[in-house]
Amino acid sequence: MKTTILFLILLILPATYSQDMMKMHKGRINKLEQLERLKLIDVLNLNEETTLRYFARQKKFRNQMEEYKKEGKKLLKKMRYLIKNGDKKNELKSATDNYLVLGENIANKKTEFIKSLSDILTEKQIAKLLVFEMKFKEDIRGLLFKRMEKMHGMLP
């Protein structure tokens, strides 16, 4: 009886820990997205109506990108499987071609999204948006890199 209970506890604990870690990760992502929104509203000097219209369109775009990301993960998983488990050149070429086409589709959708903003934002605001997105990503990447270095004892 004791071993059964111990076994059940050991079985349940990792799943609970994993769920807690996922919640923490989602919480951090949400905070980061909120920070991005606030900074973007400030940088673009958006009024309330424009803010609502922009973020509604951005949400739709990001949902599309999420679908592409899932598709890309499936293709990469398939390629890893094909690389590891056989010499199926035709299937591997097909998966590779599909992955490259997916990359082109992503770039095209991003271009469409940016161009679609011309009825909401001025050209100057669109340019500021592009600069902001790149700088924000670079800043976050830099902060993460510094944090990793500190965690691994590379910085004083």
C-alpha positions as CSV (number, residue, x, y, z in Angstrom):
1,M,0.0,0.0,0.0
2,K,2.8,2.4,1.0
3,T,4.7,1.7,-2.2
4,T,1.5,2.2,-4.3
5,I,1.0,5.6,-2.7
6,L,4.7,6.5,-3.1
7,F,4.5,5.4,-6.7
8,L,1.4,7.6,-7.4
9,I,3.0,10.6,-5.7
10,L,6.2,10.2,-7.8
11,L,4.0,9.8,-10.9
12,I,1.9,13.0,-10.2
13,L,4.7,15.3,-9.0
14,P,6.5,15.7,-12.3
15,A,3.3,16.4,-14.1
16,T,2.3,19.1,-11.5
17,Y,5.7,20.7,-11.7
18,S,5.6,20.7,-15.5
19,Q,2.2,22.4,-15.4
20,D,3.4,25.0,-12.9
21,M,6.5,25.8,-15.1
22,M,4.2,26.2,-18.2
23,K,2.0,28.6,-16.2
24,M,5.1,30.6,-15.2
25,H,6.3,30.7,-18.8
26,K,2.9,31.9,-20.1
27,G,2.8,34.5,-17.4
28,R,6.2,35.8,-18.4
29,I,5.2,35.9,-22.1
30,N,2.0,37.8,-21.2
31,K,4.0,40.4,-19.2
32,L,6.4,40.8,-22.1
33,E,3.5,41.2,-24.5
34,Q,1.9,43.8,-22.3
35,L,5.2,45.7,-22.0
36,E,5.5,45.6,-25.8
37,R,2.0,46.9,-26.3
38,L,2.5,49.8,-23.8
39,K,5.8,50.8,-25.4
40,L,4.4,50.6,-28.9
41,I,1.4,52.8,-28.0
42,D,3.9,55.3,-26.6
43,V,6.3,55.2,-29.6
44,L,3.5,55.4,-32.2
45,N,1.6,58.0,-30.1
46,L,-1.7,56.0,-30.8
47,N,-5.1,57.3,-29.7
48,E,-7.7,54.9,-28.3
49,E,-9.5,54.1,-31.5
50,T,-6.3,53.5,-33.5
51,T,-4.9,51.4,-30.6
52,L,-8.0,49.1,-30.7
53,R,-8.0,48.8,-34.5
54,Y,-4.2,48.1,-34.6
55,F,-4.2,45.5,-31.9
56,A,-7.2,43.7,-33.3
57,R,-5.5,43.4,-36.7
58,Q,-2.2,42.4,-35.0
59,K,-4.0,39.7,-33.0
60,K,-5.4,38.2,-36.2
61,F,-1.9,38.3,-37.8
62,R,-0.2,36.7,-34.8
63,N,-2.8,33.9,-34.8
64,Q,-2.0,33.2,-38.5
65,M,1.7,33.2,-37.6
66,E,1.1,30.8,-34.8
67,E,-0.6,28.4,-37.3
68,Y,2.4,28.7,-39.6
69,K,4.7,28.1,-36.6
70,K,2.8,24.8,-35.8
71,E,3.0,23.7,-39.4
72,G,6.8,24.5,-39.4
73,K,7.3,22.4,-36.2
74,K,5.5,19.5,-37.9
75,L,7.6,19.8,-41.0
76,L,10.8,19.9,-38.9
77,K,9.7,16.9,-36.9
78,K,9.1,15.0,-40.1
79,M,12.5,16.0,-41.5
80,R,14.2,14.9,-38.3
81,Y,12.4,11.6,-38.5
82,L,13.3,11.1,-42.2
83,I,17.0,12.0,-41.6
84,K,17.2,9.6,-38.7
85,N,15.2,6.7,-40.1
86,G,16.1,6.1,-43.6
87,D,17.1,7.4,-47.0
88,K,13.8,8.5,-48.4
89,K,15.2,11.3,-50.6
90,N,11.9,12.1,-52.3
91,E,10.1,12.5,-49.0
92,L,12.9,14.5,-47.5
93,K,13.1,16.8,-50.5
94,S,9.3,17.3,-50.4
95,A,9.4,18.2,-46.7
96,T,12.4,20.6,-47.2
97,D,10.6,22.2,-50.2
98,N,7.4,22.6,-48.1
99,Y,9.4,24.2,-45.2
100,L,11.0,26.7,-47.6
101,V,7.6,27.5,-49.1
102,L,6.2,28.0,-45.6
103,G,9.1,30.5,-44.9
104,E,8.1,32.4,-48.1
105,N,4.4,32.4,-47.0
106,I,5.4,33.8,-43.6
107,A,7.4,36.6,-45.3
108,N,4.5,37.4,-47.7
109,K,1.9,37.5,-44.8
110,K,4.2,39.8,-42.8
111,T,4.4,42.1,-45.9
112,E,0.7,42.0,-46.4
113,F,0.1,42.8,-42.7
114,I,2.4,45.8,-42.8
115,K,0.9,47.1,-46.0
116,S,-2.6,46.6,-44.6
117,L,-1.8,49.1,-41.8
118,S,-1.8,52.0,-44.2
119,D,-5.5,52.6,-43.4
120,I,-4.8,52.8,-39.7
121,L,-1.3,54.3,-39.4
122,T,0.7,57.0,-41.2
123,E,3.8,56.0,-43.2
124,K,5.9,57.5,-40.4
125,Q,4.1,55.4,-37.8
126,I,4.6,52.2,-40.0
127,A,8.3,53.0,-40.2
128,K,8.5,53.6,-36.5
129,L,6.7,50.2,-36.0
130,L,9.2,48.4,-38.1
131,V,12.1,50.0,-36.2
132,F,10.5,49.4,-32.9
133,E,9.8,45.7,-33.6
134,M,13.5,45.1,-34.5
135,K,14.9,47.0,-31.6
136,F,12.5,45.5,-29.1
137,K,13.5,41.9,-30.2
138,E,17.2,42.9,-30.0
139,D,16.7,44.3,-26.5
140,I,14.9,41.3,-25.2
141,R,17.4,38.9,-26.8
142,G,20.2,41.0,-25.2
143,L,18.6,40.8,-21.8
144,L,18.0,37.1,-22.1
145,F,21.7,36.6,-23.1
146,K,22.9,38.6,-20.1
147,R,20.6,36.7,-17.8
148,M,21.9,33.4,-19.1
149,E,25.5,34.5,-18.6
150,K,24.8,35.5,-15.0
151,M,23.0,32.2,-14.4
152,H,26.0,30.3,-15.6
153,G,28.5,32.4,-13.7
154,M,30.1,34.1,-16.7
155,L,29.6,37.6,-15.5
156,P,30.7,39.1,-12.1
